[in-house]
Amino acid sequence: MTRTFAFLAVALMLLVSVAPARATMDDDFFNFGRQQQRQQPQPGRAYPYYGPGSDYYGGGSSPIPRERVSAPVRQPPGSIYISTSERRLYLILGNGEALRYGIGVGRDGFGWSGRHHITAKREWPSWTPPAQMRARRPDLPRYLAGGIENPLGARAMYLGSTLYRIHGSNEPETIGHAVSSGCIRMTNEDVTDLYNRVSVGTLVVVR
């Protein structure tokens, strides 16, 4: 009787220890499948999910958390104001408020200003370095498919007929610095948050 009870106790302990592990694997498999459907630009590859549900105020991995602040300029609600000297991007919300994000901007010699509109939006964009950039960096590839290794990151918003974009980055440590060739750089979490809030035609003012 004692031997039977001991055997049953051991079996019960093994069953309890295995069940949570199996549930976790099932959950991971489900999340992986959902990630594949929502984020995967290429067959057979999975990418992190940076969509709705990312922390509204926390800013994810950005060293500069996004937050609601007083709008620094008078612009239409839904428009974007970028202060390159401050290295911040503001999405104007109306009622005197804005959502502020940390950004990386053009390094010395690559700064610019102007008024443009978002003319296209891309998820996990591919990258074709322009001729000017390849002349400076002949080691760059002619084309790089979209994905987690792509320097344009998870999302890109294209500005008018310029070569510039507001895009993601896999280098959060560069946010708040002058590091790019003119593009406005954000963390993948922040650029996806912004991407979900704006549309093609959005006014973008850069100063």
ChimeraX attribute file (.defattr): number of C-alpha atoms within 10 A of each C-alpha:
attribute: neighborCount
match mode: 1-to-1
recipient: residues
	/A:1	6
	/A:2	7
	/A:3	8
	/A:4	8
	/A:5	10
	/A:6	11
	/A:7	11
	/A:8	12
	/A:9	12
	/A:10	10
	/A:11	12
	/A:12	12
	/A:13	10
	/A:14	11
	/A:15	11
	/A:16	10
	/A:17	11
	/A:18	11
	/A:19	10
	/A:20	11
	/A:21	11
	/A:22	11
	/A:23	11
	/A:24	11
	/A:25	11
	/A:26	12
	/A:27	12
	/A:28	12
	/A:29	12
	/A:30	12
	/A:31	13
	/A:32	15
	/A:33	12
	/A:34	14
	/A:35	17
	/A:36	19
	/A:37	11
	/A:38	15
	/A:39	19
	/A:40	19
	/A:41	18
	/A:42	13
	/A:43	7
	/A:44	7
	/A:45	12
	/A:46	19
	/A:47	17
	/A:48	16
	/A:49	20
	/A:50	20
	/A:51	17
	/A:52	11
	/A:53	8
	/A:54	15
	/A:55	14
	/A:56	16
	/A:57	14
	/A:58	15
	/A:59	22
	/A:60	18
	/A:61	15
	/A:62	22
	/A:63	16
	/A:64	19
	/A:65	16
	/A:66	22
	/A:67	15
	/A:68	16
	/A:69	14
	/A:70	15
	/A:71	19
	/A:72	14
	/A:73	12
	/A:74	10
	/A:75	18
	/A:76	13
	/A:77	16
	/A:78	18
	/A:79	21
	/A:80	26
	/A:81	24
	/A:82	22
	/A:83	16
	/A:84	21
	/A:85	12
	/A:86	13
	/A:87	19
	/A:88	21
	/A:89	27
	/A:90	28
	/A:91	24
	/A:92	25
	/A:93	19
	/A:94	15
	/A:95	9
	/A:96	14
	/A:97	17
	/A:98	24
	/A:99	19
	/A:100	25
	/A:101	27
	/A:102	26
	/A:103	31
	/A:104	26
	/A:105	30
	/A:106	19
	/A:107	14
	/A:108	11
	/A:109	8
	/A:110	13
	/A:111	17
	/A:112	13
	/A:113	12
	/A:114	9
	/A:115	13
	/A:116	18
	/A:117	19
	/A:118	22
	/A:119	15
	/A:120	14
	/A:121	19
	/A:122	14
	/A:123	20
	/A:124	24
	/A:125	22
	/A:126	19
	/A:127	17
	/A:128	14
	/A:129	16
	/A:130	11
	/A:131	11
	/A:132	9
	/A:133	12
	/A:134	14
	/A:135	11
	/A:136	9
	/A:137	11
	/A:138	11
	/A:139	8
	/A:140	13
	/A:141	11
	/A:142	12
	/A:143	11
	/A:144	16
	/A:145	14
	/A:146	21
	/A:147	23
	/A:148	17
	/A:149	12
	/A:150	17
	/A:151	18
	/A:152	26
	/A:153	27
	/A:154	32
	/A:155	29
	/A:156	28
	/A:157	25
	/A:158	20
	/A:159	23
	/A:160	17
	/A:161	10
	/A:162	9
	/A:163	12
	/A:164	16
	/A:165	20
	/A:166	25
	/A:167	29
	/A:168	27
	/A:169	26
	/A:170	19
	/A:171	15
	/A:172	21
	/A:173	14
	/A:174	20
	/A:175	23
	/A:176	22
	/A:177	18
	/A:178	21
	/A:179	17
	/A:180	16
	/A:181	16
	/A:182	21
	/A:183	24
	/A:184	28
	/A:185	34
	/A:186	33
	/A:187	30
	/A:188	30
	/A:189	29
	/A:190	32
	/A:191	27
	/A:192	23
	/A:193	22
	/A:194	21
	/A:195	21
	/A:196	12
	/A:197	10
	/A:198	17
	/A:199	17
	/A:200	14
	/A:201	14
	/A:202	17
	/A:203	22
	/A:204	22
	/A:205	18
	/A:206	17
	/A:207	13
